[in-house]
Amino acid sequence: KNYMSQKSKKILNDLSKILEKKNLKPTDNISSLKEFDSIIILQIINMSNMIYKKKIDGLQISKSKKISDIINLIEKK
């Protein structure tokens, strides 16, 4: 299914800013991203916490395979 909620789109947009990657897609593999390190992970944790009031941990992020996995982590209640 290709449908993305407004919230998913906003999270994707926030992630693309953190990763400094234009045209980031939910299907993008994290392993293919050049800039994905502990600093990026911390920025994602902070963004999730501050904007979406959602606490996620670095382990959950580092286990993610695709950008959509991170979006799901943040979007899930």
All heavy atoms as an XYZ file, in Angstrom:
624
protein
N       0.836     -1.204      0.000
C       0.000      0.000      0.000
C       0.864      1.244      0.000
O       1.851      1.308      0.720
C      -0.993     -0.031      1.172
C      -0.399      0.240      2.531
C      -1.491      0.216      3.602
C      -0.948      0.881      4.846
N      -1.407      0.424      6.104
N       0.476      2.170     -0.812
C       1.331      3.335     -1.037
C       0.862      4.575     -0.290
O       1.500      5.612     -0.337
C       1.392      3.639     -2.538
C       2.825      3.704     -3.022
O       3.736      3.548     -2.229
N       3.022      3.938     -4.301
N      -0.274      4.443      0.364
C      -0.854      5.605      1.035
C      -0.050      5.998      2.271
O       0.296      5.161      3.085
C      -2.297      5.311      1.449
C      -2.885      6.420      2.275
C      -3.294      7.607      1.669
C      -3.003      6.297      3.643
C      -3.806      8.643      2.418
C      -3.521      7.331      4.413
C      -3.917      8.501      3.792
O      -4.417      9.524      4.535
N       0.254      7.280      2.368
C       0.933      7.786      3.563
C       0.062      8.828      4.244
O      -0.459      9.725      3.598
C       2.266      8.434      3.192
C       3.390      7.463      2.973
S       4.886      8.399      2.531
C       5.411      8.933      4.162
N      -0.066      8.729      5.537
C      -0.806      9.737      6.292
C      -0.031     11.050      6.286
O       1.163     11.084      5.994
C      -1.007      9.270      7.730
O       0.236      9.250      8.413
N      -0.731     12.123      6.639
C      -0.071     13.430      6.741
C       1.075     13.366      7.744
O       2.130     13.946      7.530
C      -1.073     14.504      7.172
C      -2.025     14.933      6.074
C      -1.296     15.416      4.824
O      -1.348     14.776      3.778
N      -0.581     16.523      4.937
N       0.835     12.641      8.837
C       1.864     12.546      9.865
C       3.101     11.822      9.333
O       4.231     12.255      9.567
C       1.307     11.831     11.097
C       2.246     11.884     12.290
C       1.597     11.271     13.518
C       2.541     11.277     14.694
N       1.976     10.532     15.829
N       2.869     10.738      8.589
C       3.991     10.011      7.982
C       4.792     10.913      7.052
O       6.022     10.882      7.047
C       3.495      8.811      7.177
O       3.002      7.818      8.028
N       4.079     11.707      6.261
C       4.751     12.619      5.332
C       5.579     13.648      6.079
O       6.684     13.991      5.657
C       3.728     13.332      4.447
C       3.133     12.439      3.387
C       2.199     13.228      2.491
C       1.558     12.303      1.457
N       0.163     12.638      1.194
N       5.054     14.122      7.190
C       5.776     15.114      7.982
C       7.022     14.481      8.613
O       8.093     15.083      8.614
C       4.856     15.680      9.067
C       5.453     16.881      9.781
C       4.435     17.530     10.711
C       5.005     18.731     11.448
N       6.396     18.569     11.904
N       6.881     13.260      9.115
C       8.036     12.551      9.693
C       9.090     12.320      8.616
O      10.285     12.537      8.847
C       7.607     11.212     10.336
C       6.669     11.454     11.520
C       8.840     10.412     10.805
C       5.969     10.199     12.049
N       8.649     11.902      7.434
C       9.571     11.687      6.316
C      10.333     12.973      5.993
O      11.553     12.954      5.788
C       8.794     11.204      5.082
C       9.633     10.866      3.848
C      10.539      9.666      4.094
C       8.741     10.614      2.644
N       9.605     14.085      5.987
C      10.211     15.385      5.726
C      11.251     15.729      6.801
O      12.351     16.196      6.492
C       9.108     16.444      5.660
C       9.621     17.768      5.143
O      10.457     17.813      4.237
N       9.138     18.839      5.727
N      10.899     15.483      8.062
C      11.835     15.743      9.164
C      13.076     14.854      9.048
O      14.193     15.307      9.288
C      11.152     15.490     10.520
C      10.076     16.539     10.821
O      10.181     17.660     10.312
O       9.133     16.217     11.572
N      12.869     13.601      8.681
C      14.002     12.677      8.523
C      14.904     13.113      7.372
O      16.129     13.020      7.482
C      13.506     11.246      8.272
C      12.900     10.511      9.465
C      12.293      9.191      9.025
C      13.930     10.276     10.566
N      14.297     13.593      6.294
C      15.122     14.010      5.160
C      15.985     15.223      5.513
O      17.101     15.350      5.026
C      14.269     14.276      3.914
O      13.527     15.446      4.049
N      15.463     16.079      6.409
C      16.265     17.216      6.875
C      17.442     16.731      7.715
O      18.571     17.198      7.567
C      15.419     18.180      7.693
C      14.495     19.034      6.850
C      13.798     20.094      7.714
C      12.630     20.702      6.962
N      11.403     20.711      7.769
N      17.175     15.806      8.633
C      18.234     15.269      9.493
C      19.295     14.567      8.645
O      20.490     14.735      8.860
C      17.654     14.290     10.543
C      16.815     15.062     11.568
C      18.771     13.511     11.248
C      16.050     14.169     12.544
N      18.847     13.793      7.671
C      19.770     13.013      6.839
C      20.342     13.826      5.687
O      21.200     13.346      4.950
C      19.051     11.782      6.281
C      18.664     10.745      7.341
C      17.595      9.814      6.816
C      19.880      9.963      7.791
N      19.853     15.073      5.553
C      20.281     15.949      4.462
C      20.189     15.240      3.118
O      21.120     15.261      2.312
C      21.705     16.473      4.721
C      21.762     17.367      5.948
C      23.173     17.841      6.277
O      24.084     17.655      5.446
O      23.348     18.397      7.370
N      19.070     14.564      2.923
C      18.844     13.843      1.666
C      17.501     14.270      1.083
O      16.460     14.039      1.680
C      18.856     12.339      1.920
C      18.763     11.487      0.647
C      18.910     10.024      1.020
C      18.830      9.015     -0.109
N      18.385      9.373     -1.401
N      17.561     14.912     -0.066
C      16.331     15.299     -0.755
C      15.718     14.041     -1.380
O      16.428     13.100     -1.706
C      16.634     16.326     -1.837
C      16.956     17.700     -1.262
C      17.101     18.736     -2.373
C      17.089     20.144     -1.808
N      18.224     20.398     -0.888
N      14.404     14.097     -1.568
C      13.686     12.974     -2.177
C      13.876     11.658     -1.418
O      13.982     10.597     -2.032
C      14.116     12.778     -3.649
C      13.982     14.054     -4.459
O      13.015     14.804     -4.290
N      14.933     14.309     -5.326
N      13.948     11.758     -0.108
C      14.018     10.557      0.715
C      12.697      9.808      0.570
O      11.630     10.412      0.588
C      14.239     10.955      2.186
C      14.542      9.841      3.170
C      15.917      9.227      2.913
C      14.473     10.368      4.602
N      12.781      8.492      0.389
C      11.570      7.683      0.243
C      11.453      6.694      1.398
O      12.475      6.247      1.933
C      11.609      6.909     -1.077
C      11.541      7.774     -2.315
C      11.587      6.886     -3.559
C      12.114      7.646     -4.769
N      13.533      8.056     -4.599
N      10.210      6.331      1.763
C      10.028      5.349      2.837
C      10.701      4.018      2.518
O      11.119      3.293      3.417
C       8.508      5.169      2.904
C       7.941      6.405      2.296
C       8.930      6.854      1.267
N      10.818      3.719      1.221
C      11.396      2.442      0.800
C      12.931      2.439      0.787
O      13.550      1.397      0.565
C      10.904      2.083     -0.613
O      11.150      3.207     -1.468
C       9.414      1.768     -0.624
N      13.535      3.611      1.005
C      15.005      3.678      0.992
C      15.602      2.793      2.080
O      15.146      2.803      3.225
C      15.494      5.124      1.211
C      15.288      6.001     -0.029
O      14.890      5.455     -1.076
O      15.521      7.214      0.065
N      16.620      2.036      1.693
C      17.340      1.226      2.665
C      18.287      2.095      3.467
O      19.040      2.880      2.898
C      18.143      0.121      1.960
C      17.261     -1.010      1.511
O      16.404     -1.488      2.261
N      17.440     -1.439      0.279
N      18.265      1.905      4.778
C      19.131      2.700      5.647
C      20.602      2.389      5.375
O      21.452      3.268      5.409
C      18.738      2.480      7.123
C      17.388      3.175      7.357
C      19.810      3.024      8.072
C      16.673      2.784      8.608
N      20.881      1.136      5.042
C      22.271      0.741      4.767
C      22.863      1.476      3.560
O      24.078      1.598      3.439
C      22.358     -0.769      4.532
O      21.512     -1.141      3.467
N      21.983      1.998      2.697
C      22.478      2.708      1.510
C      22.747      4.192      1.780
O      23.259      4.902      0.924
C      21.479      2.576      0.360
O      20.330      3.350      0.638
N      22.382      4.655      2.975
C      22.601      6.061      3.302
C      24.023      6.263      3.803
O      24.497      5.545      4.678
C      21.612      6.512      4.386
C      20.131      6.404      4.045
C      19.293      6.674      5.293
C      19.749      7.366      2.942
N      24.684      7.249      3.240
C      26.064      7.519      3.658
C      26.102      8.028      5.096
O      26.909      7.594      5.893
C      26.720      8.537      2.723
C      27.037      7.980      1.353
C      27.892      8.930      0.537
C      27.143     10.175      0.110
N      26.092      9.919     -0.918
N      25.208      8.965      5.367
C      25.218      9.599      6.685
C      24.233      8.911      7.625
O      23.102      9.338      7.746
C      24.831     11.083      6.556
C      25.723     11.891      5.643
C      27.163     11.968      6.141
O      27.364     12.087      7.358
O      28.069     11.898      5.305
N      24.644      7.840      8.225
C      23.762      7.246      9.232
C      24.630      6.713     10.364
O      25.148      5.604     10.294
C      22.874      6.146      8.655
C      21.651      5.900      9.497
C      20.510      6.655      9.299
C      21.665      4.954     10.505
C      19.379      6.464     10.091
C      20.548      4.755     11.303
C      19.406      5.515     11.087
N      24.805      7.539     11.376
C      25.683      7.169     12.487
C      25.001      7.502     13.808
O      23.822      7.857     13.831
C      27.031      7.883     12.352
C      26.865      9.400     12.181
O      25.800      9.933     12.578
O      27.795     10.045     11.685
N      25.752      7.404     14.881
C      25.162      7.625     16.210
C      24.639      9.049     16.384
O      23.672      9.276     17.109
C      26.179      7.300     17.302
O      27.379      7.995     17.067
N      25.265     10.005     15.707
C      24.812     11.397     15.809
C      23.443     11.548     15.138
O      22.543     12.175     15.686
C      25.850     12.359     15.179
C      27.126     12.353     16.034
C      25.295     13.785     15.081
C      28.379     12.754     15.333
N      23.295     10.940     13.968
C      22.006     10.940     13.265
C      20.948     10.270     14.138
O      19.831     10.769     14.281
C      22.123     10.202     11.910
C      23.040     10.942     10.946
C      20.731      9.952     11.307
C      22.498     12.194     10.313
N      21.299      9.137     14.730
C      20.357      8.413     15.593
C      19.895      9.294     16.750
O      18.705      9.365     17.046
C      20.964      7.069     16.073
C      21.059      6.096     14.886
C      20.123      6.463     17.203
C      21.748      4.778     15.184
N      20.820     10.001     17.368
C      20.463     10.929     18.454
C      19.530     12.034     17.961
O      18.581     12.398     18.650
C      21.713     11.563     19.067
C      22.484     10.708     20.066
C      23.775     11.418     20.477
C      21.640     10.404     21.298
N      19.806     12.540     16.773
C      18.946     13.603     16.211
C      17.533     13.076     15.959
O      16.552     13.788     16.176
C      19.544     14.143     14.906
C      20.763     15.022     15.124
C      21.314     15.509     13.803
O      21.808     14.744     12.980
N      21.210     16.803     13.568
N      17.436     11.828     15.506
C      16.120     11.220     15.266
C      15.380     11.031     16.587
O      14.191     11.321     16.689
C      16.252      9.889     14.496
C      16.801     10.144     13.084
C      14.892      9.168     14.423
C      17.177      8.894     12.304
N      16.092     10.576     17.623
C      15.485     10.414     18.954
C      14.955     11.755     19.458
O      13.821     11.845     19.935
C      16.505      9.828     19.965
C      16.845      8.380     19.591
C      15.967      9.903     21.401
C      18.022      7.799     20.375
N      15.763     12.799     19.328
C      15.364     14.130     19.794
C      14.167     14.665     19.015
O      13.245     15.234     19.596
C      16.526     15.122     19.683
C      17.597     14.846     20.718
O      17.334     14.217     21.738
N      18.808     15.295     20.462
N      14.207     14.488     17.696
C      13.108     14.952     16.848
C      11.814     14.243     17.240
O      10.771     14.867     17.404
C      13.467     14.683     15.379
C      12.392     15.036     14.375
S      11.303     13.645     13.940
C      12.374     12.686     12.858
N      11.892     12.939     17.419
C      10.716     12.148     17.800
C      10.143     12.618     19.133
O       8.936     12.791     19.296
C      11.112     10.680     17.888
O      10.009      9.913     18.298
N      11.043     12.863     20.055
C      10.665     13.281     21.405
C      10.058     14.685     21.416
O       9.006     14.913     22.007
C      11.917     13.230     22.292
C      11.577     13.033     23.749
O      10.407     12.952     24.120
N      12.596     12.960     24.569
N      10.726     15.621     20.752
C      10.316     17.017     20.819
C       9.095     17.321     19.952
O       8.175     17.986     20.391
C      11.485     17.931     20.431
C      12.570     17.971     21.505
S      14.100     18.740     20.895
C      13.515     20.402     20.587
N       9.092     16.811     18.718
C       8.006     17.160     17.802
C       6.800     16.251     18.008
O       5.665     16.696     17.992
C       8.476     17.100     16.329
C       9.651     18.072     16.120
C       7.318     17.443     15.381
C      10.278     18.029     14.745
N       7.066     14.961     18.213
C       5.966     13.994     18.233
C       5.678     13.431     19.624
O       4.814     12.582     19.784
C       6.242     12.854     17.241
C       6.404     13.393     15.846
C       7.668     13.578     15.298
C       5.300     13.758     15.092
C       7.820     14.109     14.020
C       5.434     14.292     13.819
C       6.699     14.464     13.291
O       6.849     14.999     12.041
N       6.421     13.906     20.617
C       6.236     13.460     22.004
C       6.276     11.931     22.101
O       5.515     11.315     22.828
C       4.888     13.977     22.579
C       4.722     15.483     22.476
C       5.628     16.227     23.447
C       5.487     17.736     23.355
N       6.571     18.352     22.560
N       7.174     11.343     21.304
C       7.274      9.891     21.256
C       8.690      9.486     21.617
O       9.636      9.910     20.996
C       6.913      9.404     19.837
C       7.039      7.913     19.608
C       5.890      7.157     20.234
C       6.229      5.721     20.552
N       6.291      4.822     19.419
N       8.815      8.683     22.679
C      10.142      8.222     23.089
C      10.483      6.924     22.355
O       9.779      5.938     22.471
C      10.183      7.980     24.603
C      10.227      9.261     25.412
C      10.699      8.968     26.833
C      10.553     10.158     27.767
N      11.019     11.436     27.193
N      11.556      6.990     21.583
C      12.067      5.776     20.941
C      13.533      5.656     21.336
O      14.156      6.643     21.732
C      11.921      5.821     19.400
C      12.567      7.081     18.806
C      10.451      5.728     18.991
C      12.531      7.128     17.289
N      14.071      4.458     21.263
C      15.488      4.356     21.634
C      16.364      4.023     20.432
O      15.894      3.577     19.388
C      15.701      3.383     22.803
C      15.333      1.964     22.457
O      15.920      1.423     21.498
O      14.471      1.393     23.149
N      17.632      4.266     20.615
C      18.604      4.121     19.537
C      18.673      2.712     18.985
O      18.905      2.511     17.794
N      18.456      1.730     19.856
C      18.509      0.338     19.412
C      17.405      0.057     18.390
O      17.631     -0.587     17.371
C      18.369     -0.599     20.617
C      18.773     -2.052     20.369
C      20.245     -2.153     20.000
C      18.469     -2.909     21.582
N      16.204      0.585     18.680
C      15.084      0.406     17.746
C      15.415      1.023     16.386
O      15.103      0.449     15.349
C      13.825      1.083     18.291
C      13.195      0.394     19.484
C      12.044      1.231     20.037
O      12.249      2.337     20.510
N      10.843      0.694     19.961
N      16.053      2.186     16.430
C      16.411      2.862     15.185
C      17.491      2.078     14.447
O      17.393      1.858     13.249
C      16.899      4.308     15.443
C      15.777      5.131     16.081
C      17.365      4.969     14.134
C      16.222      6.489     16.579
N      18.504      1.620     15.182
C      19.610      0.938     14.513
C      19.198     -0.434     13.968
O      19.839     -0.966     13.071
C      20.831      0.824     15.428
O      20.509      0.118     16.604
N      18.109     -0.987     14.483
C      17.586     -2.255     13.955
C      16.730     -2.052     12.712
O      16.404     -3.010     12.018
C      16.732     -2.964     15.014
C      17.534     -3.714     16.060
C      16.581     -4.421     17.021
C      17.350     -5.200     18.078
N      16.435     -5.632     19.170
N      16.357     -0.799     12.453
C      15.508     -0.495     11.298
C      16.252     -0.765     10.000
O      17.440     -0.479      9.893
C      15.056      0.965     11.337
O      14.293      1.208     12.494
N      15.537     -1.320      9.039
C      16.137     -1.635      7.730
C      15.822     -0.550      6.706
O      16.652     -0.222      5.874
C      15.596     -2.969      7.202
C      15.923     -4.168      8.090
C      17.253     -4.786      7.709
C      17.543     -6.048      8.501
N      18.156     -5.751      9.814
N      14.615     -0.031      6.781
C      14.169      0.981      5.810
C      13.693      2.236      6.544
O      13.389      2.189      7.725
C      13.018      0.441      4.951
C      13.420     -0.687      4.019
C      12.237     -1.101      3.173
C      12.521     -2.322      2.328
N      13.416     -2.088      1.205
N      13.633      3.327      5.811
C      13.134      4.589      6.365
C      11.718      4.400      6.911
O      11.369      4.938      7.964
C      13.170      5.694      5.284
C      14.622      6.057      4.928
C      12.405      6.938      5.733
C      15.463      6.635      6.060
N      10.905      3.587      6.224
C       9.532      3.342      6.688
C       9.496      2.729      8.093
O       8.570      2.984      8.862
C       8.778      2.452      5.702
O       9.473      1.232      5.514
N      10.523      1.930      8.429
C      10.589      1.334      9.781
C      10.718      2.426     10.837
O      10.105      2.344     11.905
C      11.775      0.369      9.905
C      11.645     -0.835      8.973
O      10.501     -1.202      8.645
O      12.679     -1.403      8.571
N      11.524      3.438     10.541
C      11.695      4.548     11.492
C      10.406      5.359     11.587
O       9.981      5.734     12.681
C      12.879      5.464     11.084
C      14.183      4.663     11.052
C      13.007      6.638     12.071
C      15.388      5.456     10.599
N       9.781      5.606     10.434
C       8.500      6.333     10.433
C       7.486      5.597     11.301
O       6.806      6.203     12.126
C       7.963      6.515      8.991
C       8.897      7.444      8.202
C       6.535      7.087      9.012
C       8.581      7.572      6.721
N       7.420      4.276     11.147
C       6.476      3.477     11.936
C       6.766      3.547     13.429
O       5.838      3.602     14.241
C       6.483      2.011     11.470
C       5.889      1.833     10.083
O       5.077      2.659      9.641
N       6.277      0.795      9.407
N       8.028      3.547     13.798
C       8.421      3.659     15.205
C       7.871      4.951     15.813
O       7.357      4.956     16.932
C       9.945      3.702     15.349
C      10.756      2.422     15.282
C      12.238      2.779     15.396
C      10.346      1.442     16.353
N       8.027      6.027     15.068
C       7.624      7.344     15.580
C       6.102      7.492     15.552
O       5.516      8.067     16.454
C       8.300      8.475     14.757
C       9.821      8.394     14.909
C       7.797      9.858     15.214
C      10.607      9.297     13.986
N       5.484      6.948     14.497
C       4.061      7.171     14.311
C       3.217      6.305     15.241
O       2.141      6.715     15.667
C       3.672      6.890     12.853
C       2.349      7.523     12.501
C       2.024      7.407     11.017
O       2.553      6.517     10.340
O       1.221      8.209     10.561
N       3.709      5.111     15.564
C       2.963      4.214     16.442
C       2.783      4.815     17.814
O       3.697      5.414     18.361
C       3.699      2.871     16.592
C       3.308      1.842     15.576
C       3.726      0.440     16.004
C       5.074      0.347     16.671
N       5.950     -0.686     16.121
N       1.627      4.622     18.382
C       1.379      5.111     19.741
C       1.920      4.084     20.732
O       1.805      2.898     20.507
C      -0.114      5.292     19.973
C      -0.640      6.578     19.348
C      -0.381      7.788     20.268
C      -0.865      9.082     19.664
N      -0.003      9.566     18.568
